[in-house]
Amino acid sequence: MQRLLFKTHIWLGWIIGVQLFLWMLSGLLMSAMPIGTVRGEHLRAERAAAPLDRADYVAPADILATTEADRLVLTTLLDRPVYQLEKAGNAVAVRDAITGAPVIVDADLAQRVAVARYAGTGSPIAVTWTAADDAPREFRRPVAAFAVTFDDAEGTVFYVNAITADIAAVRTDRWRLFDLMWGLHIMDWREREDFNHPLLIAAAALGTISVAGGIALLLLRQSRQKRRAPAAPPR
């Protein structure tokens, strides 16, 4: 019985050993990285609150009457008061809160927003358009955006929403390493989102059997050593 268990354990080790190592390595690295720095929170500057005591704002009802939006939120865009219009919970447009004019988010505005919200030491070196249906793997959101790249040591990219000019995501080399480890951990090496697929479940089952077999072998060996140990002489 022990011989069969030993051989099974060896074969399972060859089959699942690499993935067990990757699980341990990826788990170690992910747990060692503070999630706030992974998300780039240390690189985000706070946005100023919109002043609420002004009397020259366009009435919200007048704005809603000219759009299909069902809700608006007063906020700021580069210290400028704006209305963010929403329909069914999704942002659809931005209007100047004083003039009511539409705010168009272009590459220049996106860069200025990214610089204003950036708390690092680098400078912007590139602004790239990303379509909603062709987002980069590191962004992975169905949202049109401008990717503003900075020349800092962290490889920072600010993704600026092309409708609202909000910072949709911050990506750094630390985030990219975390994302790679996450993909290895859940065995979804491309999309890095599915952790319920059959391959992962099968690997986890084999890993559990392998570890359980190792524990069983250890207990059997300890039991055999105890039986073989000479009895203590009587006193």
C-alpha positions as CSV (number, residue, x, y, z in Angstrom):
1,M,0.0,0.0,0.0
2,Q,2.8,2.4,1.0
3,R,4.7,1.6,-2.2
4,L,1.7,2.3,-4.4
5,L,1.0,5.5,-2.5
6,F,4.7,6.5,-3.0
7,K,4.6,5.9,-6.7
8,T,1.3,7.8,-7.1
9,H,2.7,10.7,-5.2
10,I,5.8,10.8,-7.4
11,W,3.8,10.8,-10.6
12,L,1.4,13.5,-9.3
13,G,4.5,15.5,-8.3
14,W,5.8,15.4,-11.9
15,I,2.4,16.3,-13.3
16,I,1.3,19.1,-10.9
17,G,4.6,20.1,-9.3
18,V,5.3,23.1,-11.6
19,Q,1.8,24.5,-11.1
20,L,2.1,24.0,-7.3
21,F,5.3,26.0,-7.4
22,L,3.7,28.8,-9.5
23,W,0.8,28.9,-7.1
24,M,3.2,29.4,-4.1
25,L,5.4,31.9,-6.0
26,S,2.5,34.0,-7.3
27,G,0.7,33.9,-4.0
28,L,3.8,35.0,-2.2
29,L,4.5,37.9,-4.6
30,M,0.9,39.1,-4.6
31,S,0.6,39.0,-0.9
32,A,3.9,41.0,-0.5
33,M,2.6,43.9,-2.7
34,P,0.3,46.4,-0.9
35,I,-2.8,46.6,-3.0
36,G,-2.9,50.4,-2.8
37,T,0.4,50.7,-4.6
38,V,-0.6,48.0,-7.1
39,R,-3.6,50.2,-8.0
40,G,-1.4,53.3,-8.2
41,E,-3.2,55.1,-5.4
42,H,0.1,56.7,-4.3
43,L,0.3,58.4,-7.8
44,R,-3.2,59.9,-7.7
45,A,-3.7,63.5,-6.6
46,E,-7.0,64.4,-5.0
47,R,-9.5,66.2,-7.2
48,A,-10.9,69.5,-6.0
49,A,-14.6,69.5,-4.9
50,A,-17.0,71.6,-6.9
51,P,-18.1,74.8,-5.2
52,L,-21.8,74.7,-4.4
53,D,-22.4,78.3,-3.4
54,R,-22.4,79.8,-6.9
55,A,-25.5,81.4,-8.3
56,D,-24.5,81.3,-12.0
57,Y,-24.9,77.6,-12.7
58,V,-27.2,76.5,-15.4
59,A,-30.3,74.9,-13.8
60,P,-30.0,71.1,-13.8
61,A,-33.6,70.9,-15.2
62,D,-32.6,73.0,-18.2
63,I,-29.6,70.7,-18.9
64,L,-31.7,67.5,-18.6
65,A,-34.4,69.0,-20.8
66,T,-32.0,69.1,-23.7
67,T,-30.5,65.6,-23.4
68,E,-31.6,62.0,-23.0
69,A,-29.9,61.7,-19.6
70,D,-31.9,60.9,-16.6
71,R,-29.4,62.1,-13.9
72,L,-26.6,64.6,-13.6
73,V,-23.8,65.1,-11.0
74,L,-22.1,68.4,-10.3
75,T,-18.3,67.9,-10.2
76,T,-15.1,69.6,-11.4
77,L,-12.9,69.3,-14.4
78,L,-9.6,71.0,-14.0
79,D,-11.1,73.3,-11.3
80,R,-14.0,74.1,-13.7
81,P,-17.5,73.2,-12.5
82,V,-19.2,70.7,-14.8
83,Y,-22.3,68.5,-15.0
84,Q,-21.6,64.9,-15.6
85,L,-24.7,63.4,-17.3
86,E,-25.8,59.8,-16.8
87,K,-28.3,57.5,-18.4
88,A,-29.2,54.2,-16.8
89,G,-26.2,54.6,-14.5
90,N,-23.7,55.2,-17.3
91,A,-21.9,58.5,-18.1
92,V,-22.9,59.8,-21.5
93,A,-21.7,63.4,-21.6
94,V,-20.2,66.3,-19.7
95,R,-21.6,69.9,-19.8
96,D,-20.1,73.1,-18.5
97,A,-22.1,74.0,-15.4
98,I,-21.9,77.7,-16.1
99,T,-22.5,77.9,-19.9
100,G,-24.2,74.6,-20.5
101,A,-21.9,73.9,-23.4
102,P,-20.7,70.3,-24.1
103,V,-17.2,69.5,-23.0
104,I,-15.3,67.6,-25.6
105,V,-12.5,65.4,-24.3
106,D,-9.6,65.3,-26.7
107,A,-5.9,64.3,-26.4
108,D,-4.8,67.7,-25.1
109,L,-7.5,67.8,-22.4
110,A,-6.8,64.2,-21.4
111,Q,-3.1,65.0,-21.0
112,R,-3.9,68.1,-18.9
113,V,-6.2,66.1,-16.7
114,A,-3.7,63.3,-16.2
115,V,-0.9,65.8,-15.3
116,A,-3.3,67.5,-12.8
117,R,-4.2,64.2,-11.2
118,Y,-0.6,62.8,-11.2
119,A,1.3,62.9,-8.0
120,G,4.5,61.4,-9.3
121,T,7.8,62.9,-10.5
122,G,7.6,62.1,-14.2
123,S,6.4,64.0,-17.2
124,P,4.0,63.0,-19.9
125,I,5.7,61.5,-23.0
126,A,2.8,60.1,-25.1
127,V,-1.0,60.2,-25.4
128,T,-2.6,57.3,-27.2
129,W,-6.2,56.7,-28.1
130,T,-7.8,53.4,-27.1
131,A,-11.1,52.3,-28.5
132,A,-13.8,50.8,-26.3
133,D,-13.8,47.6,-28.4
134,D,-10.0,47.3,-28.6
135,A,-8.7,48.2,-25.2
136,P,-5.1,47.2,-24.2
137,R,-4.8,44.1,-22.1
138,E,-3.7,46.0,-19.1
139,F,-6.8,48.3,-19.3
140,R,-9.4,45.6,-20.0
141,R,-12.4,47.9,-19.8
142,P,-15.0,48.5,-22.6
143,V,-14.5,52.2,-22.4
144,A,-13.0,54.6,-24.9
145,A,-10.0,56.3,-23.3
146,F,-6.7,58.2,-23.8
147,A,-3.6,56.5,-22.4
148,V,-1.3,59.1,-21.0
149,T,2.2,57.7,-20.5
150,F,4.7,59.2,-18.0
151,D,8.5,58.8,-18.0
152,D,8.8,57.9,-14.4
153,A,10.6,54.8,-13.0
154,E,7.3,53.0,-12.5
155,G,6.2,53.0,-16.1
156,T,3.0,54.8,-15.2
157,V,0.1,55.1,-17.6
158,F,-3.1,57.1,-16.7
159,Y,-6.2,56.0,-18.6
160,V,-8.5,59.0,-19.0
161,N,-12.1,58.3,-19.8
162,A,-12.9,59.9,-23.3
163,I,-16.4,60.9,-22.2
164,T,-16.0,62.2,-18.6
165,A,-12.3,62.9,-18.4
166,D,-12.2,60.9,-15.2
167,I,-9.2,58.7,-14.4
168,A,-10.5,55.3,-15.4
169,A,-7.4,53.4,-14.3
170,V,-3.7,53.8,-13.3
171,R,-1.3,51.1,-14.5
172,T,2.3,50.7,-13.4
173,D,5.0,48.0,-13.7
174,R,4.0,46.9,-10.3
175,W,0.4,46.4,-11.5
176,R,1.7,44.5,-14.5
177,L,3.7,42.2,-12.4
178,F,0.7,41.6,-10.1
179,D,-1.5,41.0,-13.1
180,L,1.0,38.4,-14.5
181,M,1.1,36.6,-11.1
182,W,-2.7,36.6,-11.0
183,G,-2.8,35.1,-14.4
184,L,-0.4,32.3,-13.3
185,H,-2.3,31.8,-10.1
186,I,-5.7,31.2,-11.8
187,M,-4.2,29.6,-14.9
188,D,-5.9,32.1,-17.2
189,W,-2.8,33.3,-19.0
190,R,-4.5,35.5,-21.6
191,E,-7.7,37.1,-20.2
192,R,-6.7,36.7,-16.6
193,E,-10.4,36.9,-15.4
194,D,-11.8,33.3,-15.3
195,F,-11.0,31.4,-12.2
196,N,-13.8,28.8,-12.6
197,H,-12.5,27.0,-15.7
198,P,-12.0,23.2,-15.8
199,L,-8.2,23.3,-16.1
200,L,-7.9,25.2,-12.8
201,I,-10.3,22.9,-11.1
202,A,-8.5,19.8,-12.3
203,A,-5.1,21.2,-11.3
204,A,-6.4,22.1,-7.9
205,A,-7.9,18.6,-7.4
206,L,-4.6,16.9,-8.4
207,G,-2.7,19.3,-6.2
208,T,-4.9,18.5,-3.3
209,I,-4.5,14.8,-3.9
210,S,-0.7,15.2,-4.1
211,V,-0.4,17.1,-0.9
212,A,-2.8,14.7,0.9
213,G,-0.7,11.7,-0.4
214,G,2.5,13.4,0.9
215,I,0.9,13.8,4.4
216,A,-0.3,10.2,4.3
217,L,3.3,9.0,3.4
218,L,4.7,11.1,6.2
219,L,2.3,9.6,8.8
220,L,3.0,6.0,7.5
221,R,6.7,6.5,7.8
222,Q,6.5,7.9,11.3
223,S,4.2,5.0,12.3
224,R,6.7,2.5,10.9
225,Q,9.6,4.1,12.6
226,K,7.8,4.0,15.9
227,R,7.1,0.3,15.5
228,R,10.8,-0.4,14.7
229,A,12.2,1.7,17.5
230,P,13.7,-0.6,20.3
231,A,11.8,-0.7,23.5
232,A,13.3,1.2,26.3
233,P,15.1,-1.0,28.9
234,P,13.4,-1.5,32.2
235,R,14.7,0.5,35.1
